[in-house]
Amino acid sequence: MTHVAILGGGPAGLAAAQGALAAGARVSLLDEGDRLGGQFWRHHERLTDPRLQHAWHRFGRLRGALADGDAQVHVGASVWWAEASADGVRLRATVGDADGDGRTGLEVDADAVVVATGAHDLALPVPGWTLPGVTTAGAAQALAKRDGVAVGRRTVVSGSGPFLLPVAHSLALVGSEVVAVHEASRLPALARGWLPRPWELAGKAEEFLEYAGGLMRHRIPYRTGSAVVRVLGTDRVEGVVVAAVDADWRPIPGTEREVACDAVALGHGFTPRLEAALALGCAIDGDHRGRFVVVDDTQRTSVARVFAAGELTGIAGADAALAEGAVAGFLAAGGAFDDPRLRGPVAARSRTRAFARRLERAHGIRPGWTAWLDDDTIVCRCEAVARRAIVERADVPLRAMRLATRAGLGPCQGRTCGRTVEAIVAEAGGAAASVGFDRRPVLAPVRIGEVAALAETDPPT
């Protein structure tokens, strides 16, 4: 029986597990969260408000397939090593509370792997964004979905992309007064992205109308061509400065105004988690504006026995992740691409890839955003590195710049600031890096004792 390992328990990973099981494989699924669902299905088993969950029935079916099939599920599993060979794939992980001292070692040997590690939300820095009360849009959404907690009493949501709509809707449902949603893209860009060939959006229209209706019911203004360009406060957020921005997202002088609030949710899209794919040797395409794993029509990467699905192949949302995961899991288990069971996922994948192109045209990050930074704006929050230090060393190789400034060397290892640092270096005329901050020899924090204990664990599963 073919053994398929799956990295990630979000929509792509769960769909891959279902597909692999349908093809007759044995499945080992590893996810670093304390429960399945990934970034999309964040929930608390007892506190989940059904109004905050989208396509919850689909999650139930996918989770049920794992329970009914030959699957081992490891939650709280941080994969810190991954390697592929001609014989298969080996993964090493620690399982348990990330901050605890009782984690155990886990080693998985599989015939194939589906990398479905997803993405995390990207927040571009603004002066004052290190004040308590500023979160990413994804963090605000997670607190609302999972715990029913609002990040503030009066919250400003700012950034770009359709994700801002469900974030604002969720915040309103848990009791926050959402002052406004500020979308940086202007109407012409939004029209270029969303108006052509409207029939392609049939599957998304209902979802959009649901969130738009929520904003109307809660009387939340939606402002296009505007952005939070400064956060105000001393010990915590007391307000923001909002400005109109041009087509390249540069603030337009004279349009600034102050808005009182006690919380800010920033979200400018998503950036894929490529570490495991890079460790396995997968080819990557793109630059600091967007870097993704290269796959073919079967979701195979450039490495034999390694498949990829979901946001790390292109930011396209949960529907795309579900379709790609189903294809990847089925084929990783030895299924045939022309199997009738793949017709639905393959057709859905085609539709969702068109959606991804629309997202980029309408909401892709424009280069002028750096104009709202000043020299003292903190870019790397972990190491408190300001923009000035990065610009002053932009002419040296990226690795040397990181060592000199410590940008990206803190606990998050550049996951939060990496794309931003690369953009600032590129704007200052520095050399581009092929994989930037994404290549990490050790994929997750691991203690020396945990590595040593691997020799004493049970044989690989």
FITOR-429510 format. One line per 5 residues: their letters; for each residue z, y, x of C-alpha. Coordinates in nm, 4 decimals. Layout:
A) Z Y X  ...;
//
This chain:
MTHVA) 0.0000 0.0000 0.0000  -0.0966 0.3433 0.1335  0.1994 0.5683 0.2114  0.1415 0.9397 0.1464  0.3878 1.2052 0.2628;
ILGGG) 0.3885 1.5372 0.0818  0.5338 1.8578 0.2240  0.6439 2.0852 -0.0579  0.7759 2.0411 -0.4097  0.6014 2.3301 -0.5845;
PAGLA) 0.2973 2.3036 -0.8154  0.0617 2.1801 -0.5398  0.3079 1.9274 -0.3988  0.4085 1.7883 -0.7371  0.0464 1.7577 -0.8476;
AAQGA) -0.0360 1.5865 -0.5165  0.2449 1.3387 -0.5738  0.1179 1.2627 -0.9238  -0.2368 1.2183 -0.7899  -0.1269 0.9879 -0.5064;
LAAGA) 0.0809 0.7754 -0.7427  -0.2127 0.7506 -0.9836  -0.4239 0.6136 -0.6965  -0.1636 0.3450 -0.6257  0.0109 0.4935 -0.3225;
RVSLL) 0.3743 0.5057 -0.2226  0.4949 0.8645 -0.1951  0.7577 1.0433 0.0134  0.8019 1.4049 -0.0984  1.0020 1.6483 0.1150;
DEGDR) 1.1040 1.9925 -0.0057  1.3458 2.2340 0.1579  1.4761 2.3691 -0.1727  1.7792 2.2259 -0.3453  1.5653 2.1373 -0.6472;
LGGQF) 1.1966 2.0753 -0.7137  0.9678 2.3440 -0.8519  0.8927 2.5663 -0.5542  0.8565 2.9416 -0.5927  0.6848 2.9074 -0.9302;
WRHHE) 0.9342 2.6904 -1.1211  1.2612 2.8455 -1.0117  1.5313 2.7353 -1.2488  1.8885 2.6343 -1.3075  1.9202 2.3174 -1.5115;
RLTDP) 2.1846 2.4658 -1.7452  2.1023 2.8366 -1.7374  1.7223 2.8432 -1.7548  1.5943 3.0802 -2.0235  1.2672 2.9363 -2.1591;
RLQHA) 1.1262 3.2887 -2.1885  1.1432 3.3177 -1.8094  0.9554 2.9957 -1.7366  0.5783 2.9581 -1.7511  0.4163 2.6183 -1.8191;
WHRFG) 0.7580 2.4517 -1.8199  0.6177 2.1483 -2.0011  0.3847 2.0867 -1.7076  0.6779 2.0787 -1.4695  0.8504 1.8216 -1.6880;
RLRGA) 0.5464 1.5917 -1.6804  0.5074 1.6194 -1.3037  0.8736 1.5529 -1.2403  0.8562 1.2588 -1.4808  0.5665 1.1069 -1.2848;
LADGD) 0.7868 1.1016 -0.9746  1.0665 0.9282 -1.1626  0.8301 0.6669 -1.3048  0.6369 0.5938 -0.9821  0.7037 0.4538 -0.6366;
AQVHV) 0.8311 0.7821 -0.4951  1.1143 0.8900 -0.2692  1.2115 1.2542 -0.3163  1.4083 1.4393 -0.0483  1.5294 1.7860 -0.1512;
GASVW) 1.7086 2.0100 0.0946  1.4783 1.8616 0.3606  1.3786 2.1055 0.6351  1.0872 1.9617 0.8317  1.1181 2.0782 1.1904;
WAEAS) 0.8581 1.8560 1.3577  0.5191 1.7260 1.2447  0.2526 1.5383 1.4391  -0.0650 1.3566 1.3480  -0.2319 1.0707 1.5357;
ADGVR) -0.5083 0.8199 1.4802  -0.2531 0.5843 1.3256  -0.0940 0.8269 1.0815  0.1501 1.1131 1.0510  0.5129 1.1446 1.1605;
LRATV) 0.7551 1.3999 1.0173  1.1070 1.4774 1.1296  1.3499 1.6663 0.9090  1.7134 1.7448 0.8508  1.8490 1.6948 0.5002;
GDADG) 2.1395 1.8884 0.3538  2.2735 2.2384 0.3083  2.0892 2.4637 0.5524  2.4142 2.6375 0.6448  2.6276 2.3241 0.6416;
DGRTG) 2.7366 2.1057 0.9295  2.6846 1.7696 0.7606  2.3068 1.7499 0.7634  2.1480 1.4126 0.8307  1.8299 1.3281 1.0149;
LEVDA) 1.5212 1.1927 0.8409  1.2043 1.0521 0.9962  0.8995 0.9695 0.7856  0.5955 0.7753 0.9050  0.3015 0.7879 0.6624;
DAVVV) -0.0647 0.6963 0.6519  -0.1599 1.0473 0.5346  0.0042 1.3776 0.4510  -0.0623 1.6526 0.2009  0.0619 1.9870 0.3299;
ATGAH) 0.1603 2.1941 0.0261  0.4089 2.4336 0.1810  0.3022 2.7267 -0.0371  0.3608 3.0914 0.0437  0.6295 3.3542 0.0406;
DLALP) 0.5920 3.6992 -0.1074  0.4943 3.9852 0.1194  0.6664 4.3234 0.1037  0.5225 4.6077 0.3095  0.7925 4.8230 0.4691;
VPGWT) 0.8727 5.1763 0.3579  1.1253 5.4190 0.5049  1.4668 5.3204 0.3684  1.3741 4.9678 0.2646  1.6702 4.8232 0.4552;
LPGVT) 1.9177 4.9804 0.2113  2.1181 4.7440 -0.0105  1.9418 4.7255 -0.3450  1.5916 4.6709 -0.2062  1.4525 4.3191 -0.2529;
TAGAA) 1.1165 4.1539 -0.2498  0.9576 4.1054 -0.5905  0.9913 3.7307 -0.5415  1.3654 3.7566 -0.4760  1.4123 3.9664 -0.7902;
QALAK) 1.2146 3.7106 -0.9890  1.4134 3.4212 -0.8422  1.7488 3.5741 -0.9324  1.6294 3.6377 -1.2862  1.4721 3.2944 -1.3398;
RDGVA) 1.7314 3.0806 -1.1699  2.0564 3.2661 -1.2308  1.9887 3.5168 -1.5088  2.0876 3.8002 -1.2736  1.9265 4.1447 -1.2569;
VGRRT) 1.8996 4.3081 -0.9145  2.0026 4.6450 -1.0591  2.0671 4.8480 -1.3702  1.7610 5.0715 -1.3146  1.4863 4.9029 -1.1147;
VVSGS) 1.1542 5.0298 -0.9825  0.8878 4.7627 -0.9225  0.6216 4.8599 -0.6684  0.3392 4.6919 -0.4811  0.0140 4.5330 -0.5831;
GPFLL) -0.1055 4.2330 -0.7769  -0.0597 4.0701 -1.1170  0.2702 3.9173 -0.9997  0.4340 4.2551 -1.0620  0.3944 4.2030 -1.4377;
PVAHS) 0.6052 3.8851 -1.4736  0.8611 4.0307 -1.2314  0.9065 4.3395 -1.4486  0.9113 4.1254 -1.7638  1.1788 3.8955 -1.6192;
LALVG) 1.3952 4.1862 -1.5059  1.3818 4.3381 -1.8518  1.4785 4.0072 -2.0126  1.7936 3.9817 -1.7981  1.9044 4.3341 -1.8815;
SEVVA) 1.7619 4.5679 -1.6173  1.5988 4.8924 -1.7235  1.2644 4.8787 -1.5440  1.1810 5.2434 -1.4776  0.8136 5.1728 -1.4012;
VHEAS) 0.5694 4.9364 -1.2353  0.3707 5.1080 -0.9600  0.0427 4.9347 -0.8720  -0.1097 5.0696 -0.5495  -0.4682 4.9769 -0.6358;
RLPAL) -0.6601 5.2412 -0.8286  -0.8565 5.1846 -1.1484  -1.2002 5.1523 -0.9778  -1.0725 4.8698 -0.7563  -0.9047 4.6993 -1.0520;
ARGWL) -1.2249 4.7287 -1.2542  -1.4350 4.5797 -0.9715  -1.2011 4.2863 -0.9522  -1.1327 4.2064 -1.3150  -1.4129 4.3374 -1.5412;
PRPWE) -1.7239 4.1447 -1.4182  -1.7895 3.8093 -1.5921  -1.4890 3.8270 -1.8252  -1.5558 3.4747 -1.9558  -1.4242 3.3398 -1.6256;
LAGKA) -1.0804 3.4736 -1.7182  -1.0485 3.2828 -2.0447  -0.7657 3.0689 -1.9076  -0.5726 3.3752 -1.7832  -0.6176 3.6098 -2.0789;
EEFLE) -0.3300 3.4668 -2.2806  -0.0943 3.4860 -1.9845  -0.1920 3.8466 -1.9118  -0.1497 3.9506 -2.2748  0.1942 3.7887 -2.2821;
YAGGL) 0.3172 3.9928 -1.9863  0.1416 4.3115 -2.0967  0.3019 4.2723 -2.4373  0.6411 4.2325 -2.2706  0.5940 4.5599 -2.0836;
MRHRI) 0.4994 4.7337 -2.4086  0.7987 4.5944 -2.5993  1.0358 4.7113 -2.3272  0.8478 5.0415 -2.2888  0.7847 4.9912 -1.9202;
PYRTG) 0.5212 5.2318 -1.7795  0.2461 5.0781 -1.5632  0.1145 5.3304 -1.3081  -0.2004 5.2553 -1.1101  -0.2880 5.4252 -0.7827;
SAVVR) 0.0761 5.4948 -0.7026  0.3403 5.3502 -0.4733  0.6974 5.3838 -0.3563  0.6640 5.5572 -0.0189  1.0338 5.6135 0.0578;
VLGTD) 1.3663 5.4735 -0.0580  1.6506 5.7227 -0.0914  2.0212 5.6647 -0.0418  2.3069 5.6526 0.2057  2.5017 5.3314 0.1562;
RVEGV) 2.2716 5.1816 -0.1074  1.9655 5.2692 -0.3140  2.0022 5.5958 -0.5085  1.6355 5.6620 -0.5810  1.2791 5.6465 -0.4514;
VVAAV) 0.9950 5.8803 -0.3698  0.6785 5.7820 -0.5538  0.3363 5.9217 -0.4595  -0.0198 5.8821 -0.5737  -0.2319 5.6956 -0.3199;
DADWR) -0.6037 5.7047 -0.2511  -0.8437 5.4096 -0.2493  -0.7157 5.3034 0.0951  -0.3505 5.3420 -0.0176  -0.2861 5.6593 0.1828;
PIPGT) -0.0334 5.8875 0.0073  -0.1959 6.1980 -0.1406  -0.0088 6.5110 -0.0230  0.1571 6.7089 -0.2985  0.1921 6.4180 -0.5403;
EREVA) 0.5395 6.3052 -0.4298  0.8193 6.2931 -0.6856  1.1703 6.1519 -0.6834  1.2824 5.8848 -0.9298  1.6465 5.7846 -0.9783;
CDAVA) 1.7201 5.4106 -0.9594  1.9662 5.1689 -0.8036  1.7256 4.8839 -0.7169  1.3702 4.8437 -0.5876  1.1537 4.5312 -0.6013;
LGHGF) 0.8637 4.5410 -0.3537  0.5723 4.2967 -0.3712  0.2315 4.3310 -0.2040  0.0964 3.9817 -0.2493  0.1734 3.6584 -0.0677;
TPRLE) 0.1354 3.5108 0.2776  0.0956 3.1337 0.3303  0.3400 2.9193 0.5220  0.1152 2.7770 0.7924  0.3682 2.6430 1.0435;
AALAL) 0.3403 2.2742 0.9501  -0.0390 2.2862 0.9250  -0.0606 2.4438 1.2713  0.1785 2.1873 1.4163  -0.0474 1.9126 1.2823;
GCAID) -0.3477 2.0758 1.4526  -0.5308 2.2067 1.1449  -0.8013 2.4704 1.1894  -0.7083 2.8152 1.0578  -0.9472 3.0919 0.9497;
GDHRG) -0.8837 3.4656 0.9095  -0.6727 3.7401 1.0646  -0.3634 3.9483 0.9849  -0.5174 4.0480 0.6512  -0.5297 3.6852 0.5418;
RFVVV) -0.5071 3.3601 0.7367  -0.5533 3.0206 0.5684  -0.6012 2.6500 0.6383  -0.9653 2.5411 0.6403  -1.0393 2.2538 0.3981;
DDTQR) -1.3540 2.0886 0.2643  -1.4343 1.9946 -0.0968  -1.1987 1.6958 -0.0726  -0.9070 1.9149 0.0486  -0.9297 1.7485 0.3904;
TSVAR) -0.8412 1.9643 0.6875  -0.9986 1.9476 1.0330  -0.7480 1.6716 1.1224  -0.7947 1.3155 1.0045  -0.5331 1.1994 0.7511;
VFAAG) -0.4157 1.5557 0.6892  -0.4904 1.7255 0.3558  -0.3849 2.0697 0.2355  -0.3470 2.2224 -0.1088  -0.2160 2.5328 -0.2776;
ELTGI) -0.1531 2.8809 -0.1444  -0.1973 2.7946 0.2223  -0.5708 2.7355 0.1534  -0.6042 3.0677 -0.0331  -0.3838 3.2761 -0.2623;
AGADA) -0.4987 3.1821 -0.6126  -0.1894 3.1117 -0.8223  -0.0244 2.8093 -0.9750  -0.3283 2.6826 -1.1651  -0.5286 2.6598 -0.8429;
ALAEG) -0.2387 2.4896 -0.6664  -0.2114 2.2288 -0.9427  -0.5836 2.1510 -0.9275  -0.6019 2.1354 -0.5478  -0.2872 1.9260 -0.5286;
AVAGF) -0.4241 1.6701 -0.7740  -0.7429 1.6334 -0.5683  -0.5617 1.6195 -0.2337  -0.3032 1.3636 -0.3426  -0.5555 1.1317 -0.5043;
LAAGG) -0.7883 1.1320 -0.2016  -0.5056 1.1086 0.0524  -0.4094 0.7841 -0.1215  -0.7595 0.6447 -0.0714  -0.9090 0.7394 -0.4071;
AFDDP) -1.2778 0.8235 -0.4435  -1.3985 1.1787 -0.4962  -1.6343 1.0653 -0.7745  -1.3555 0.8946 -0.9678  -1.3648 1.0136 -1.3321;
RLRGP) -0.9968 1.1038 -1.3133  -1.0810 1.3902 -1.0768  -1.3360 1.5607 -1.3013  -1.0788 1.7812 -1.4689  -0.8987 1.8934 -1.1494;
VAARS) -1.2287 1.9569 -0.9661  -1.3594 2.1714 -1.2535  -1.0293 2.3614 -1.2714  -1.0405 2.4177 -0.8970  -1.3821 2.5837 -0.9230;
RTRAF) -1.2553 2.8235 -1.1882  -0.9434 2.9157 -0.9975  -1.1278 2.9845 -0.6726  -1.3217 3.2532 -0.8569  -0.9855 3.3954 -0.9656;
ARRLE) -0.8761 3.4126 -0.6005  -1.1790 3.6243 -0.5121  -1.0971 3.8607 -0.7976  -0.7403 3.8964 -0.6717  -0.8592 4.0097 -0.3310;
RAHGI) -1.1142 4.2585 -0.4681  -0.8661 4.4129 -0.7077  -0.5364 4.3981 -0.5201  -0.6027 4.3180 -0.1538  -0.3961 4.5237 0.0902;
RPGWT) -0.5805 4.8365 0.2069  -0.5379 4.9711 0.5610  -0.4063 5.3161 0.4670  -0.0615 5.1896 0.3716  0.0678 5.2501 0.7244;
AWLDD) 0.0428 5.6254 0.6554  0.3630 5.6107 0.4515  0.5584 5.4878 0.7560  0.7313 5.7208 0.9985  0.8117 5.6356 1.3599;
DTIVC) 1.1686 5.5401 1.2752  1.0836 5.3036 0.9897  1.2350 4.9615 1.0549  0.9595 4.7010 1.0550  1.1444 4.3923 1.1811;
RCEAV) 1.4620 4.3808 0.9750  1.6227 4.0925 1.1673  1.6152 4.2747 1.5019  1.6037 4.6349 1.3698  1.2756 4.7103 1.5488;
ARRAI) 1.1155 5.0395 1.4443  0.7454 5.1175 1.4164  0.7602 5.3413 1.7270  0.8596 5.0513 1.9556  0.5717 4.8361 1.8299;
VERAD) 0.3098 5.1122 1.8676  0.4275 5.1933 2.2214  0.3617 4.8334 2.3288  0.0534 4.7623 2.1197  -0.1680 4.7496 2.4310;
VPLRA) -0.0049 4.4351 2.5712  -0.0586 4.0774 2.4477  0.1239 3.9996 2.1254  0.3621 3.7574 2.2954  0.4589 4.0189 2.5540;
MRLAT) 0.5077 4.2792 2.2820  0.7397 4.0435 2.0937  0.9473 3.9721 2.4039  0.9721 4.3405 2.4907  1.0658 4.4632 2.1409;
RAGLG) 1.2172 4.1439 1.9910  1.0011 4.1948 1.6815  0.9782 3.8614 1.5027  1.2385 3.6908 1.7226  1.5244 3.7033 1.4721;
PCQGR) 1.6405 3.4399 1.2224  1.3265 3.4590 1.0062  1.1022 3.4166 1.3140  0.8498 3.6699 1.1876  0.8103 3.5263 0.8389;
TCGRT) 0.9049 3.8623 0.6881  0.7548 4.1068 0.9357  0.4786 3.9083 1.1075  0.1775 4.0314 0.9077  0.3112 4.3872 0.9161;
VEAIV) 0.3597 4.3851 1.2932  0.0092 4.2464 1.3423  -0.1369 4.5192 1.1178  0.0433 4.7951 1.3081  -0.0712 4.6505 1.6421;
AEAGG) -0.4312 4.6312 1.5171  -0.4215 4.9892 1.3874  -0.2921 5.1069 1.7268  -0.5851 4.9358 1.9007  -0.3991 4.6300 2.0221;
AAASV) -0.5522 4.2888 2.0735  -0.5651 4.0519 1.7782  -0.4024 3.7092 1.8007  -0.5670 3.3957 1.6623  -0.2553 3.2634 1.4894;
GFDRR) -0.0152 3.5532 1.5378  0.3403 3.4769 1.4286  0.2555 3.1507 1.2524  0.2702 2.9067 1.5428  0.6244 2.7779 1.5914;
PVLAP) 0.6840 2.4689 1.8094  1.0024 2.4001 1.6117  0.9207 2.4562 1.2454  1.2727 2.5164 1.1185  1.6168 2.5786 1.2706;
VRIGE) 1.7709 2.2532 1.3940  2.0891 2.1828 1.5905  2.0815 1.9938 1.9175  2.3266 1.7425 1.7742  2.0975 1.6761 1.4801;
VAALA) 1.8091 1.6041 1.7142  2.0240 1.3700 1.9202  2.1424 1.1910 1.6048  1.7875 1.0879 1.5177  1.8146 0.7972 1.7607;
ETDPP) 2.1033 0.6641 1.5522  1.9384 0.6929 1.2101  1.7694 0.4198 1.0093  1.4079 0.3272 1.0901  1.1372 0.5679 0.9636;
T) 1.0692 0.5596 0.5892;
//
